[in-house]
Amino acid sequence: MTEKYRPGTFCIDIQCPKHKELDPLKGDADAYLEQKKKLCRDCLAWRFFLWLDDHDFRVIKTFDEIPAKELAARLKGIDPVKVEHLSIEEILCL
């Protein structure tokens, strides 16, 4: 995966009771993952995460649709308000 696993990802969201045993290991990522593999081997979410990692897939977060001009400005690292008078082509040429 492009990003390392962050301890507690998903477990906290679903309020997994096994996560409390893993909490003290958050500082040591290797120990955390070893213990997680033992405790969560039956967890379908964890198995899915491992499958994604094994097959070089990644989960991405989508954002609400934004106007094309604002997207162009953000891509160029410009404040969209400062270039609202420009066209998309002009913004991309900056």
N, CA, C and O atoms as a Tinker XYZ file with bonds, in Angstrom:
   376  protein
     1  N      0.838000   -1.175000    0.000000    73     2
     2  CA     0.000000    0.000000    0.000000    64     1     3
     3  C      0.882000    1.237000    0.000000    63     2     4     5
     4  O      2.012000    1.204000    0.487000    81     3
     5  N      0.370000    2.309000   -0.539000    73     3     6
     6  CA     1.154000    3.525000   -0.607000    64     5     7
     7  C      1.296000    4.179000    0.765000    63     6     8     9
     8  O      2.290000    4.855000    1.029000    81     7
     9  N      0.331000    3.988000    1.619000    73     7    10
    10  CA     0.366000    4.589000    2.946000    64     9    11
    11  C      0.405000    3.465000    3.972000    63    10    12    13
    12  O     -0.310000    2.472000    3.837000    81    11
    13  N      1.249000    3.619000    5.008000    73    11    14
    14  CA     1.322000    2.598000    6.029000    64    13    15
    15  C      0.006000    2.526000    6.796000    63    14    16    17
    16  O     -0.719000    3.514000    6.917000    81    15
    17  N     -0.279000    1.348000    7.306000    73    15    18
    18  CA    -1.486000    1.157000    8.119000    64    17    19
    19  C     -1.382000    1.990000    9.389000    63    18    20    21
    20  O     -0.370000    1.950000   10.089000    81    19
    21  N     -2.414000    2.729000    9.673000    73    19    22
    22  CA    -2.458000    3.517000   10.900000    64    21    23
    23  C     -3.176000    2.705000   11.968000    63    22    24    25
    24  O     -4.320000    2.301000   11.755000    81    23
    25  N     -2.539000    2.450000   13.119000    73    23    26
    26  CA    -3.181000    1.672000   14.171000    64    25    27
    27  C     -4.559000    2.211000   14.525000    63    26    28    29
    28  O     -4.745000    3.409000   14.737000    81    27
    29  N     -5.511000    1.301000   14.583000    73    27    30
    30  CA    -6.872000    1.668000   14.954000    64    29    31
    31  C     -7.771000    1.985000   13.789000    63    30    32    33
    32  O     -8.975000    2.171000   13.969000    81    31
    33  N     -7.207000    2.052000   12.581000    73    31    34
    34  CA    -8.028000    2.338000   11.417000    64    33    35
    35  C     -9.133000    1.302000   11.323000    63    34    36    37
    36  O     -8.864000    0.105000   11.423000    81    35
    37  N    -10.309000    1.717000   11.142000    73    35    38
    38  CA   -11.521000    0.927000   11.012000    64    37    39
    39  C    -11.973000    0.328000   12.342000    63    38    40    41
    40  O    -13.167000    0.360000   12.639000    81    39
    41  N    -11.055000   -0.224000   13.164000    73    39    42
    42  CA   -11.449000   -0.828000   14.442000    64    41    43
    43  C    -12.205000    0.183000   15.310000    63    42    44    45
    44  O    -13.221000   -0.133000   15.929000    81    43
    45  N    -11.680000    1.390000   15.332000    73    43    46
    46  CA   -12.312000    2.427000   16.140000    64    45    47
    47  C    -13.686000    2.772000   15.571000    63    46    48    49
    48  O    -14.641000    2.985000   16.318000    81    47
    49  N    -13.776000    2.825000   14.238000    73    47    50
    50  CA   -15.039000    3.175000   13.590000    64    49    51
    51  C    -16.155000    2.180000   13.898000    63    50    52    53
    52  O    -17.308000    2.570000   14.083000    81    51
    53  N    -15.810000    0.893000   13.954000    73    51    54
    54  CA   -16.849000   -0.119000   14.209000    64    53    55
    55  C    -16.918000   -0.511000   15.682000    63    54    56    57
    56  O    -17.675000   -1.409000   16.052000    81    55
    57  N    -16.130000    0.158000   16.522000    73    55    58
    58  CA   -16.081000   -0.082000   17.963000    64    57    59
    59  C    -15.798000   -1.555000   18.273000    63    58    60    61
    60  O    -16.522000   -2.193000   19.037000    81    59
    61  N    -14.741000   -2.076000   17.670000    73    59    62
    62  CA   -14.330000   -3.464000   17.861000    64    61    63
    63  C    -13.860000   -3.675000   19.298000    63    62    64    65
    64  O    -12.996000   -2.937000   19.771000    81    63
    65  N    -14.412000   -4.672000   20.008000    73    63    66
    66  CA   -14.006000   -4.896000   21.403000    64    65    67
    67  C    -12.554000   -5.362000   21.524000    63    66    68    69
    68  O    -11.941000   -5.166000   22.574000    81    67
    69  N    -11.994000   -5.963000   20.493000    73    67    70
    70  CA   -10.608000   -6.445000   20.536000    64    69    71
    71  C     -9.605000   -5.294000   20.450000    63    70    72    73
    72  O     -8.434000   -5.450000   20.794000    81    71
    73  N    -10.073000   -4.159000   19.995000    73    71    74
    74  CA    -9.166000   -3.021000   19.823000    64    73    75
    75  C     -8.600000   -2.542000   21.161000    63    74    76    77
    76  O     -7.493000   -2.005000   21.205000    81    75
    77  N     -9.345000   -2.730000   22.246000    73    75    78
    78  CA    -8.860000   -2.286000   23.558000    64    77    79
    79  C     -7.571000   -3.010000   23.939000    63    78    80    81
    80  O     -6.708000   -2.430000   24.598000    81    79
    81  N     -7.432000   -4.273000   23.531000    73    79    82
    82  CA    -6.212000   -5.034000   23.823000    64    81    83
    83  C     -5.034000   -4.513000   22.999000    63    82    84    85
    84  O     -3.879000   -4.653000   23.401000    81    83
    85  N     -5.328000   -3.916000   21.856000    73    83    86
    86  CA    -4.281000   -3.420000   20.963000    64    85    87
    87  C     -3.855000   -1.990000   21.291000    63    86    88    89
    88  O     -2.772000   -1.557000   20.897000    81    87
    89  N     -4.697000   -1.265000   22.003000    73    87    90
    90  CA    -4.437000    0.149000   22.298000    64    89    91
    91  C     -3.050000    0.418000   22.884000    63    90    92    93
    92  O     -2.388000    1.356000   22.441000    81    91
    93  N     -2.581000   -0.363000   23.861000    73    91    94
    94  CA    -1.257000   -0.077000   24.438000    64    93    95
    95  C     -0.096000   -0.249000   23.456000    63    94    96    97
    96  O      1.001000    0.250000   23.707000    81    95
    97  N     -0.325000   -0.945000   22.349000    73    95    98
    98  CA     0.742000   -1.218000   21.387000    64    97    99
    99  C      0.838000   -0.190000   20.264000    63    98   100   101
   100  O      1.638000   -0.366000   19.345000    81    99
   101  N      0.057000    0.859000   20.312000    73    99   102
   102  CA     0.022000    1.840000   19.222000    64   101   103
   103  C      1.388000    2.448000   18.912000    63   102   104   105
   104  O      1.658000    2.782000   17.758000    81   103
   105  N      2.244000    2.596000   19.901000    73   103   106
   106  CA     3.554000    3.199000   19.680000    64   105   107
   107  C      4.512000    2.297000   18.912000    63   106   108   109
   108  O      5.436000    2.787000   18.262000    81   107
   109  N      4.303000    0.996000   18.978000    73   107   110
   110  CA     5.168000    0.023000   18.310000    64   109   111
   111  C      4.379000   -0.637000   17.182000    63   110   112   113
   112  O      3.660000   -1.612000   17.403000    81   111
   113  N      4.520000   -0.099000   15.976000    73   111   114
   114  CA     3.707000   -0.551000   14.840000    64   113   115
   115  C      3.907000   -2.031000   14.536000    63   114   116   117
   116  O      2.944000   -2.723000   14.204000    81   115
   117  N      5.136000   -2.530000   14.643000    73   115   118
   118  CA     5.394000   -3.936000   14.331000    64   117   119
   119  C      4.684000   -4.863000   15.319000    63   118   120   121
   120  O      4.042000   -5.835000   14.920000    81   119
   121  N      4.808000   -4.552000   16.611000    73   119   122
   122  CA     4.143000   -5.359000   17.635000    64   121   123
   123  C      2.625000   -5.265000   17.483000    63   122   124   125
   124  O      1.910000   -6.252000   17.654000    81   123
   125  N      2.149000   -4.074000   17.162000    73   123   126
   126  CA     0.713000   -3.866000   16.968000    64   125   127
   127  C      0.190000   -4.759000   15.848000    63   126   128   129
   128  O     -0.817000   -5.449000   16.010000    81   127
   129  N      0.887000   -4.738000   14.705000    73   127   130
   130  CA     0.426000   -5.526000   13.560000    64   129   131
   131  C      0.515000   -7.023000   13.831000    63   130   132   133
   132  O     -0.363000   -7.775000   13.408000    81   131
   133  N      1.551000   -7.467000   14.524000    73   131   134
   134  CA     1.671000   -8.894000   14.860000    64   133   135
   135  C      0.506000   -9.341000   15.744000    63   134   136   137
   136  O     -0.107000  -10.380000   15.501000    81   135
   137  N      0.213000   -8.549000   16.764000    73   135   138
   138  CA    -0.898000   -8.884000   17.670000    64   137   139
   139  C     -2.234000   -8.786000   16.939000    63   138   140   141
   140  O     -3.137000   -9.590000   17.173000    81   139
   141  N     -2.353000   -7.807000   16.062000    73   139   142
   142  CA    -3.599000   -7.626000   15.298000    64   141   143
   143  C     -3.848000   -8.830000   14.401000    63   142   144   145
   144  O     -4.987000   -9.279000   14.269000    81   143
   145  N     -2.797000   -9.357000   13.786000    73   143   146
   146  CA    -2.943000  -10.529000   12.923000    64   145   147
   147  C     -3.478000  -11.722000   13.706000    63   146   148   149
   148  O     -4.229000  -12.533000   13.164000    81   147
   149  N     -3.094000  -11.835000   14.986000    73   147   150
   150  CA    -3.576000  -12.941000   15.827000    64   149   151
   151  C     -5.017000  -12.702000   16.274000    63   150   152   153
   152  O     -5.872000  -13.578000   16.145000    81   151
   153  N     -5.272000  -11.516000   16.797000    73   151   154
   154  CA    -6.595000  -11.220000   17.356000    64   153   155
   155  C     -7.684000  -11.090000   16.288000    63   154   156   157
   156  O     -8.834000  -11.464000   16.518000    81   155
   157  N     -7.318000  -10.562000   15.132000    73   155   158
   158  CA    -8.328000  -10.188000   14.137000    64   157   159
   159  C     -8.352000  -11.112000   12.920000    63   158   160   161
   160  O     -8.872000  -10.740000   11.868000    81   159
   161  N     -7.792000  -12.309000   13.058000    73   159   162
   162  CA    -7.712000  -13.196000   11.888000    64   161   163
   163  C     -9.093000  -13.583000   11.358000    63   162   164   165
   164  O     -9.214000  -13.942000   10.187000    81   163
   165  N    -10.135000  -13.520000   12.189000    73   163   166
   166  CA   -11.486000  -13.860000   11.744000    64   165   167
   167  C    -12.303000  -12.639000   11.310000    63   166   168   169
   168  O    -13.423000  -12.783000   10.819000    81   167
   169  N    -11.754000  -11.462000   11.488000    73   167   170
   170  CA   -12.464000  -10.226000   11.152000    64   169   171
   171  C    -12.470000  -10.031000    9.639000    63   170   172   173
   172  O    -11.412000   -9.934000    9.016000    81   171
   173  N    -13.638000   -9.974000    9.064000    73   171   174
   174  CA   -13.740000   -9.832000    7.607000    64   173   175
   175  C    -13.174000   -8.497000    7.124000    63   174   176   177
   176  O    -12.602000   -8.429000    6.036000    81   175
   177  N    -13.324000   -7.453000    7.907000    73   175   178
   178  CA   -12.781000   -6.145000    7.514000    64   177   179
   179  C    -11.256000   -6.202000    7.473000    63   178   180   181
   180  O    -10.640000   -5.679000    6.544000    81   179
   181  N    -10.645000   -6.834000    8.473000    73   179   182
   182  CA    -9.185000   -6.940000    8.501000    64   181   183
   183  C     -8.694000   -7.816000    7.354000    63   182   184   185
   184  O     -7.695000   -7.499000    6.708000    81   183
   185  N     -9.396000   -8.914000    7.105000    73   183   186
   186  CA    -9.010000   -9.796000    6.003000    64   185   187
   187  C     -9.127000   -9.073000    4.668000    63   186   188   189
   188  O     -8.302000   -9.279000    3.779000    81   187
   189  N    -10.139000   -8.233000    4.520000    73   187   190
   190  CA   -10.291000   -7.452000    3.299000    64   189   191
   191  C     -9.134000   -6.459000    3.164000    63   190   192   193
   192  O     -8.587000   -6.281000    2.076000    81   191
   193  N     -8.765000   -5.816000    4.271000    73   191   194
   194  CA    -7.645000   -4.879000    4.248000    64   193   195
   195  C     -6.365000   -5.598000    3.823000    63   194   196   197
   196  O     -5.607000   -5.073000    3.007000    81   195
   197  N     -6.114000   -6.791000    4.366000    73   195   198
   198  CA    -4.921000   -7.557000    3.995000    64   197   199
   199  C     -4.966000   -7.962000    2.529000    63   198   200   201
   200  O     -3.940000   -7.947000    1.849000    81   199
   201  N     -6.147000   -8.324000    2.039000    73   199   202
   202  CA    -6.298000   -8.692000    0.633000    64   201   203
   203  C     -5.975000   -7.494000   -0.257000    63   202   204   205
   204  O     -5.279000   -7.632000   -1.263000    81   203
   205  N     -6.477000   -6.331000    0.111000    73   203   206
   206  CA    -6.168000   -5.116000   -0.651000    64   205   207
   207  C     -4.666000   -4.881000   -0.706000    63   206   208   209
   208  O     -4.118000   -4.560000   -1.761000    81   207
   209  N     -4.004000   -5.041000    0.434000    73   207   210
   210  CA    -2.562000   -4.830000    0.513000    64   209   211
   211  C     -1.816000   -5.862000   -0.333000    63   210   212   213
   212  O     -0.875000   -5.511000   -1.046000    81   211
   213  N     -2.221000   -7.114000   -0.261000    73   211   214
   214  CA    -1.565000   -8.185000   -1.025000    64   213   215
   215  C     -1.694000   -7.988000   -2.527000    63   214   216   217
   216  O     -0.814000   -8.390000   -3.288000    81   215
   217  N     -2.779000   -7.377000   -2.951000    73   215   218
   218  CA    -3.046000   -7.202000   -4.383000    64   217   219
   219  C     -2.769000   -5.780000   -4.878000    63   218   220   221
   220  O     -3.184000   -5.400000   -5.973000    81   219
   221  N     -2.063000   -5.005000   -4.057000    73   219   222
   222  CA    -1.679000   -3.635000   -4.411000    64   221   223
   223  C     -2.856000   -2.732000   -4.764000    63   222   224   225
   224  O     -2.749000   -1.879000   -5.646000    81   223
   225  N     -3.963000   -2.920000   -4.084000    73   223   226
   226  CA    -5.096000   -2.014000   -4.218000    64   225   227
   227  C     -5.004000   -1.008000   -3.081000    63   226   228   229
   228  O     -4.319000   -1.243000   -2.087000    81   227
   229  N     -5.687000    0.093000   -3.232000    73   227   230
   230  CA    -5.751000    1.069000   -2.155000    64   229   231
   231  C     -7.157000    1.638000   -2.087000    63   230   232   233
   232  O     -7.873000    1.693000   -3.087000    81   231
   233  N     -7.532000    2.053000   -0.909000    73   231   234
   234  CA    -8.834000    2.671000   -0.684000    64   233   235
   235  C     -8.617000    4.173000   -0.715000    63   234   236   237
   236  O     -7.729000    4.691000   -0.039000    81   235
   237  N     -9.419000    4.866000   -1.490000    73   235   238
   238  CA    -9.289000    6.313000   -1.563000    64   237   239
   239  C    -10.559000    6.968000   -1.056000    63   238   240   241
   240  O    -11.648000    6.398000   -1.126000    81   239
   241  N    -10.399000    8.137000   -0.562000    73   239   242
   242  CA   -11.541000    8.898000   -0.073000    64   241   243
   243  C    -11.974000    9.845000   -1.181000    63   242   244   245
   244  O    -11.150000   10.568000   -1.742000    81   243
   245  N    -13.243000    9.844000   -1.492000    73   243   246
   246  CA   -13.743000   10.737000   -2.524000    64   245   247
   247  C    -14.258000   12.026000   -1.871000    63   246   248   249
   248  O    -14.620000   12.049000   -0.695000    81   247
   249  N    -14.277000   13.059000   -2.649000    73   247   250
   250  CA   -14.770000   14.342000   -2.184000    64   249   251
   251  C    -16.018000   14.714000   -2.966000    63   250   252   253
   252  O    -16.261000   14.201000   -4.058000    81   251
   253  N    -16.798000   15.605000   -2.397000    73   251   254
   254  CA   -17.958000   16.109000   -3.118000    64   253   255
   255  C    -17.488000   16.776000   -4.400000    63   254   256   257
   256  O    -16.360000   17.262000   -4.487000    81   255
   257  N    -18.360000   16.792000   -5.384000    73   255   258
   258  CA   -17.996000   17.402000   -6.661000    64   257   259
   259  C    -17.813000   18.903000   -6.462000    63   258   260   261
   260  O    -18.619000   19.568000   -5.811000    81   259
   261  N    -16.726000   19.419000   -7.043000    73   259   262
   262  CA   -16.468000   20.859000   -6.960000    64   261   263
   263  C    -16.428000   21.416000   -8.379000    63   262   264   265
   264  O    -16.125000   20.680000   -9.319000    81   263
   265  N    -16.726000   22.692000   -8.548000    73   263   266
   266  CA   -16.719000   23.292000   -9.885000    64   265   267
   267  C    -15.348000   23.162000  -10.554000    63   266   268   269
   268  O    -14.315000   23.146000   -9.884000    81   267
   269  N    -15.357000   23.071000  -11.872000    73   267   270
   270  CA   -14.130000   22.875000  -12.651000    64   269   271
   271  C    -13.124000   24.008000  -12.428000    63   270   272   273
   272  O    -11.923000   23.753000  -12.339000    81   271
   273  N    -13.598000   25.252000  -12.338000    73   271   274
   274  CA   -12.687000   26.388000  -12.125000    64   273   275
   275  C    -11.990000   26.271000  -10.772000    63   274   276   277
   276  O    -10.793000   26.532000  -10.657000    81   275
   277  N    -12.742000   25.879000   -9.759000    73   275   278
   278  CA   -12.153000   25.729000   -8.426000    64   277   279
   279  C    -11.144000   24.572000   -8.422000    63   278   280   281
   280  O    -10.083000   24.675000   -7.806000    81   279
   281  N    -11.471000   23.494000   -9.096000    73   279   282
   282  CA   -10.561000   22.360000   -9.191000    64   281   283
   283  C     -9.266000   22.769000   -9.895000    63   282   284   285
   284  O     -8.173000   22.422000   -9.448000    81   283
   285  N     -9.397000   23.505000  -10.991000    73   283   286
   286  CA    -8.217000   23.971000  -11.732000    64   285   287
   287  C     -7.337000   24.839000  -10.834000    63   286   288   289
   288  O     -6.115000   24.688000  -10.829000    81   287
   289  N     -7.941000   25.730000  -10.090000    73   287   290
   290  CA    -7.181000   26.602000   -9.193000    64   289   291
   291  C     -6.482000   25.778000   -8.114000    63   290   292   293
   292  O     -5.312000   26.014000   -7.815000    81   291
   293  N     -7.181000   24.827000   -7.538000    73   291   294
   294  CA    -6.573000   23.995000   -6.495000    64   293   295
   295  C     -5.427000   23.157000   -7.048000    63   294   296   297
   296  O     -4.412000   22.965000   -6.378000    81   295
   297  N     -5.588000   22.661000   -8.265000    73   295   298
   298  CA    -4.521000   21.887000   -8.888000    64   297   299
   299  C     -3.257000   22.724000   -9.067000    63   298   300   301
   300  O     -2.141000   22.217000   -8.955000    81   299
   301  N     -3.442000   23.978000   -9.340000    73   299   302
   302  CA    -2.303000   24.880000   -9.528000    64   301   303
   303  C     -1.826000   25.487000   -8.211000    63   302   304   305
   304  O     -0.842000   26.228000   -8.195000    81   303
   305  N     -2.503000   25.186000   -7.114000    73   303   306
   306  CA    -2.100000   25.706000   -5.813000    64   305   307
   307  C     -2.452000   27.158000   -5.604000    63   306   308   309
   308  O     -1.762000   27.874000   -4.879000    81   307
   309  N     -3.526000   27.596000   -6.240000    73   307   310
   310  CA    -3.944000   28.998000   -6.179000    64   309   311
   311  C     -5.263000   29.084000   -5.428000    63   310   312   313
   312  O     -6.104000   28.190000   -5.527000    81   311
   313  N     -5.439000   30.157000   -4.682000    73   311   314
   314  CA    -6.703000   30.395000   -3.991000    64   313   315
   315  C     -7.787000   30.629000   -5.042000    63   314   316   317
   316  O     -7.675000   31.571000   -5.827000    81   315
   317  N     -8.842000   29.796000   -5.080000    73   315   318
   318  CA    -9.891000   29.931000   -6.098000    64   317   319
   319  C    -10.550000   31.306000   -6.132000    63   318   320   321
   320  O    -10.982000   31.747000   -7.197000    81   319
   321  N    -10.637000   31.985000   -5.007000    73   319   322
   322  CA   -11.270000   33.299000   -4.954000    64   321   323
   323  C    -10.449000   34.328000   -5.731000    63   322   324   325
   324  O    -11.013000   35.225000   -6.357000    81   323
   325  N     -9.131000   34.202000   -5.693000    73   323   326
   326  CA    -8.257000   35.171000   -6.357000    64   325   327
   327  C     -8.300000   35.061000   -7.881000    63   326   328   329
   328  O     -7.952000   36.013000   -8.580000    81   327
   329  N     -8.722000   33.913000   -8.398000    73   327   330
   330  CA    -8.722000   33.727000   -9.855000    64   329   331
   331  C    -10.119000   33.462000  -10.411000    63   330   332   333
   332  O    -10.264000   32.888000  -11.490000    81   331
   333  N    -11.147000   33.883000   -9.670000    73   331   334
   334  CA   -12.507000   33.603000  -10.128000    64   333   335
   335  C    -12.871000   34.360000  -11.411000    63   334   336   337
   336  O    -13.806000   33.976000  -12.114000    81   335
   337  N    -12.147000   35.413000  -11.709000    73   335   338
   338  CA   -12.415000   36.186000  -12.930000    64   337   339
   339  C    -11.743000   35.570000  -14.168000    63   338   340   341
   340  O    -12.021000   35.993000  -15.290000    81   339
   341  N    -10.874000   34.586000  -13.977000    73   339   342
   342  CA   -10.151000   33.939000  -15.091000    64   341   343
   343  C    -10.900000   32.707000  -15.581000    63   342   344   345
   344  O    -11.709000   32.123000  -14.860000    81   343
   345  N    -10.613000   32.327000  -16.823000    73   343   346
   346  CA   -11.195000   31.097000  -17.359000    64   345   347
   347  C    -10.382000   29.905000  -16.876000    63   346   348   349
   348  O     -9.299000   30.075000  -16.315000    81   347
   349  N    -10.894000   28.710000  -17.089000    73   347   350
   350  CA   -10.176000   27.500000  -16.686000    64   349   351
   351  C     -8.832000   27.410000  -17.400000    63   350   352   353
   352  O     -7.819000   27.074000  -16.788000    81   351
   353  N     -8.826000   27.711000  -18.694000    73   351   354
   354  CA    -7.588000   27.660000  -19.470000    64   353   355
   355  C     -6.555000   28.644000  -18.941000    63   354   356   357
   356  O     -5.367000   28.332000  -18.868000    81   355
   357  N     -7.022000   29.848000  -18.568000    73   355   358
   358  CA    -6.091000   30.857000  -18.040000    64   357   359
   359  C     -5.515000   30.415000  -16.696000    63   358   360   361
   360  O     -4.336000   30.626000  -16.413000    81   359
   361  N     -6.354000   29.809000  -15.887000    73   359   362
   362  CA    -5.882000   29.322000  -14.574000    64   361   363
   363  C     -4.821000   28.244000  -14.778000    63   362   364   365
   364  O     -3.784000   28.260000  -14.116000    81   363
   365  N     -5.074000   27.324000  -15.677000    73   363   366
   366  CA    -4.132000   26.233000  -15.916000    64   365   367
   367  C     -2.831000   26.712000  -16.542000    63   366   368   369
   368  O     -1.807000   26.038000  -16.424000    81   367
   369  N     -2.852000   27.850000  -17.198000    73   367   370
   370  CA    -1.631000   28.398000  -17.796000    64   369   371
   371  C     -0.768000   29.146000  -16.791000    63   370   372   373
   372  O      0.392000   29.439000  -17.083000    81   371
   373  N     -1.287000   29.454000  -15.646000    73   371   374
   374  CA    -0.517000   30.193000  -14.634000    64   373   375
   375  C      0.631000   29.370000  -14.097000    63   374   376
   376  O      1.379000   29.840000  -13.239000    81   375
